[in-house]
Amino acid sequence: MQTVIDEWRHITQGKFIVVMLIVPLVIAACFGYIYKNSTVNEAPLAVIDLDHSTYSRQLINKLDSSQYVQVAGVYDNYIEADLLLYNEKYSGVLYLPAGLEAAYLQGKTINTGLYLDMTLSSSAGSIRTGVSEVIAAENAVKGTPLPIALEQRTLYNPTNSTIMGPVILFINVVMVALFALYTLSIVPRLRQEGRLQEELQQPLGIIWRVLPYALIACVSTYLVMGVLKQFGSLRFEANWLQIFVPFFLYTISSGLLAMLIGWTAPNTILAKARIVVLMLPSFLLSGGQVPVVLLPEILQWINKVIPLTIHLKFLRGMAYKGGDLRYFIPDIGHYLILIGVFLLGIFFLILKEKKIQMKSVSEGTS
C-alpha cells in the first residue's frame, strides 16, 4: 500500500493528471470537428447538353436542385470527359444526347452517360446518388419503363484501390517527416554552430540551403512512384518530364515552410520536435485522409497552405488521369504564391534576427 501512496505523490507532483485528462479531450474535440461531416453535398457536375431543348434545360435545373449535386458548368458542344475532370473542377460529367426531349415525350428509351471521377470517390458517390434520384423521378412521372436510361462509367480508380489513396498518403506523410527532420533544423544548426550571424550577411545563402534537400526529395518522389508502379500496380499516366515541375515546386515549398517553422528554435533538438506542426496537418487536412469538401470551412482555408494538398492534387490529375501540365496552371500559381508567402515570412525573421544581433552588439560596446 505504501508503494501506491508513494506513486500517487509522484503523480500529483508532475503533469500526468493534467495531460491524461486534457490531451484526450482536445484530440477528441479536434477529430470530432474534422470528421463531423460524412456526406458530400452539392458535388460539382458538368453537363454536356447536346439536345438544347426546353426539357433538357428543365432536367438540368432539377439536377441543380438536388442536395447532392451542383451543376457547376453546362456545355452546348461535345467535350471529352477527361478534359473536364483533369483539374478537379468537376467530379462528374453527364451527357444529355440529342433527341432527349423527343424520346422522352414519345416514351422511347434513350441513353444518357454519366462519367465519374473515382479519385474523388466521396464526390462521385454523391453525384451518382443525386443524378440517379432525379432520373428515377423523371421516369416515374412518365410512367413508362425507363424512358431515360442512365449508363455510368467510373474513371481512373474504378476499384477504389488503396494504393491510390491511403498508401500514397501514408508514404507522403512519412516523406514529409523525413524531409522536415533536416530542413526544420537548418537555421537552428547554424545558430548552434555560431555561424548564423555570418550567414545573415547574405540572407539568400540561407534560403539556397533548402535547394539540395528539395532536389533529393524530388528524386525520392520519382523513385517512390516508380516502385509503386512496378510492384503495386499504381496507375501512373503522367509525362515523367512534365511532372518534375510540380514535384520540385512541392519539395521547395515544403522545405521553405519547414525552415520557417523551425527558425526560432534555439537548437536542432527543439527544432526537430516541431515536426508535428507539419505532419498532423499534412495527414489530416491535405485531402488524403478526409475529402476537402467534407472539412469544416475554416479547415478548408488551412488546407490551402499545406503543400501536400497541391501535391496530391497533381498526383490525381497528372499521374492517375494523365492530364497535361497546361491544365494545371492555376495550381502552379498556387505553389508560387505559397513559396512567396513563405519567403516573406523568412525575410521577416531575418530582419528580426539582425535587429536582435545589432541590439546585442550595441549593448556589448556600451
N, C-alpha and C positions, 0 to 999 in steps of 0.2 A: 504493500500500500504506500509505503514511503517513496518508492520509486515513481509511482503515479503522481504523487504530490509534488515531487521534485521536478518531474517533466512538465507538470501544469505551470509551475512557477517560471520555468524556462519559456514556455509558450507565451505566457502573459507579458513577459519582458520583451518579446520580439514582435514581429509583424504578422505572424501566422494567422491569427484570428481575423484581422482586417483583410488580409489577402484572400483567405479562404471564403470569407463571406461576401466580399465586394467584387472580386475579379469574376467569378462565375455569373454574378448578376449583370455586370457590364457586358460580358460576352453574350449572355442570353438576350439582353436588350438589343445589342448590335445585330446579331444574327436574326433575331425576330423581325427587326426593322428591314433588314436587307431582303429577307425571304417572305415578306408579308404578302406580296402579290404572286399569285400562282397561275393566272391566266392572262394571256396577251389580248388586249382589246385594241381594236382598230389597227390591225396589221396592214401595212401598205400593199395595195394591189394595183397593178397596171392592167387596164382593159384595152384590148385591140378591137375596136368596133368596126367591123368590115360590112355591117348591114346598113349603118347610117339611117336607121328608121326611127319612127316615134317609139315603137316598142323597145328597141334596143336602148334608147335613152331612158325610158322608164325602168328597164331592168337594171341599168347602171345606177340609177337613183335608189332603187331598192337595195342593191348591194351596198351602197354607201351608207344606207340607214342601218345596216346590221351592226350590232355592237362589236362584232369580231373583225369587221373589215372597214378599211378606209380606202376608197378609190382615190389613190394619190396621183393618177395620171390616166388620161384617155387619149388613145391614138387612133387616127382615122385610116392609116395605111399600115400594111403588114410590116412588122418588125420581128426579127428573131428574138426569142425569149432570152437567150443568153446575154444579148446586148443590154437588156433592161435589168438583168439580175447581177451582173458583174460587181457593181459597186454598192450593192445592198440598199439602193434607193427604194426598191420594191422587194417583197418576199415571195411574190407570186405574179403570174401573168395569165389573164383569162382572155381567150379568143372567142368573140361572138361572130359567127360566119355570116357571109352574105346570104340573104334569103331567110334569115331567122324569123322576121315578122310574118312573112307569108306562110312559112311552115307552121308556125305556132297557131295562126288563125285557122289554118286548114286542118289542124290536129295531126300533122305529119311529124314523124320523128326527125330531128336534126341534131347533129353532134356539136357540142361546144368543147373547147380544150382548155384545161387548167394545168399550168406548169408551176411546180412548187420548188422553192429553193430549200433543200433539206439540210444545208449547212446552218440554217436558222430554223431548226425544227419546231420551236415553240410558235413562231410567227406563221410558219407554214401550216401547222395544225389548226391555228385559229382561222386562217383563210379557208382551209378545206371545210371547216365546220360552217363558217358563215356562208360561203358560196353554195354548199350543199343544201343548207336550210332554205335559202332563197329560191334555188332551182326546184326543190321539193315543193315549196309553197306554190310556185307558178304551175307546176304540173298538177297539183291538187285542185287548183282553181279551174284548170281546163277540163279536168275530169276524164281525159283520155290517157291511155297507157304511155307515159314518158314521152310527151312531145319534145321535151328538151332533154337530151342525154348528155351527161357530164363525163367526159373522158379525162382522167387525171394522169399526169406523168410527174414522178418525183425525180429531181435532178441532183447531181453532184455527190450526194451521200444518201442514196435511197434506203440503205440498210441501217442507217444511224450508227456507222462504225465508230467504236470508241477511240480508234487511232486518230480520227479527225476531230475528236472532242476532248474528253478527259485526258487522254495520253499526251496530246500536243500541249495542253495547258500545263500538266504536271512537269513535263520536260522543260518548258519555257520558264516556269517559276523556279525550277532548280538552276537553270542557266542564269536567271536574274540574280539569284542568291550568290552563285559563284562569281559572277561578274562584279556584283556590288561589294563583295568582301574585299576586293582590291581597289576599286575606284572610290569607295567611301573613304578610304584611308590615305589617299594621295596627299592632301594638304596636311592632315594631322601628322603624317610621316615626316614631311618636310619641317613641320614645326618641332617635332620631337628631335630631329637631327640638327636643329639650329640653322636650317638653310632657308626657311621661309622668308626671312627679311630680305635676303639677297634675291630670291626668286621674284619677290614683289616688284623689283625694279623693272622687270619685263613681264607684265601680267599675262600676255598672250602665251608665254612659255609654259605657264601653269596649265592653261587650258589645252595646249597641244599635248600635254602628258596623257590626256584621255585617248588620243588617237591610236597608239599601239594596242591598247586594251580593246578598243572598238573593232579594229581590224581582225584581231584574233577571235573575238566573239562572233564576228561576221563569218569567218571561216568555219567556226564551230557550228554555226547555224546551217551552213551548207552541208556539212558532214552529217548532221542530225537528220536533215531532210533526205539525204541520200540513203542513210541506213534504214530509215522508216519506209522509204520507197522499196528498197530491196528485200527487207526482212519482215516488214509489217504491212505490205501491200498498200501503202499510202498512195492516194491519188495525188499526183503532182504533175500538173499540166503547164506550169509557168515556164517562160523563157529563162534559162539559167543566167543569162547576162542581164536581162532587164530587171530581174528580181534583186540583183545586187543593190540597186538604188534604195529600195525600201529597207532591205536588210541593214545596209550601212547607216542610213538615217536613224533606224531603230537603235542600233548599238551606240551611236554618237549621242542621241538624246538621252538614252538610259545612263550613259556614263556621266554626262553633264548633270543630270538630276541627282545621281549618287554623290558627285562631288559637292553639289550644293547642300545636300542633306548632311554630309559628313564634315563640312568645312570647319565648323566651330568646335568640334571635338578636340580636347586637349592632347589626346594620344590615340594611337591606332586601335587599341583595345576598345576604348569607348566609342570610337568611330564605327567599328565593325558591329557593335551592339545595336546600332541604329538600323541594321539590315531589315528589321521587322517593319520599319516605315515604308520600305519598298516592297517587301514580299507580300504582306497581307493585302494591301490594295490591289496589287497585281493579281493575286489569286482570287479575291472575292469580287472585285469591281471591274475587271477588264473585259467582261462579257464571255469568258470561257466557262466559268462556273455557273453564273446566272445570266440569262439573256439581258442585254442592256435595257430593253423595253420593259422588263419586269422590275427594274430597280426603281426605288423612290426618286422623285425628280431631282432632289439635291444631290443624290449619289450619281445620277446621270451626268451632272456637271463635273463632279470629281472624276468620273470616268474619262472625261475628255483630256485630262492632264496626265494620264497614265500611258507611257509609250507602248506598253504591251497591248493596249486596246487597239491601237492602229496596226501593230504588227499582226495580230490575229485577224484583223480585217483584210490585210494584204494576203495573208495565207489563204483565207477563204476565197477572196476574189481572184487572185492570180494563180495560186498553187492548185486549189481544188477545182476552180471553174475555168482556168486557162485564159483569164482576161488579160488584155494587152495593157501595158503601163499607161497608155494615154487615157484610159478610162478612170485613172486614179489621181489625176492632177490635184483635185481638192484635198485628197489625203496626204499627198506630198507636201502641199501647202500647210496642212495641219502639223506635220513633222517640223517644218521650218519655223512655224510660229512657236511651237514648244521649245525648239532649240534657241530661238531669240529670247524667249522669256527666261529660260534657264541661264543664258549668258548674262542677261541684265541682272539677275539675282547674284550671279558670281561676281560681276564687276562691282556691284554694291558692297558685297562682302570684302572685296579687295580694297575699296576705298576706306571702309570701316577699319580694316586691319592696318592700313597705312596711317590712319589718324591715331590709332592706339600706339603704334610704334613711335610716331612723331611726339606724342604726349610723353611717352616714357623716356625718350631721348632728352626732351626739354627739361623734364623733372630731374634727370640724372645730371645735367650740366648746371642746374641752378643750385 
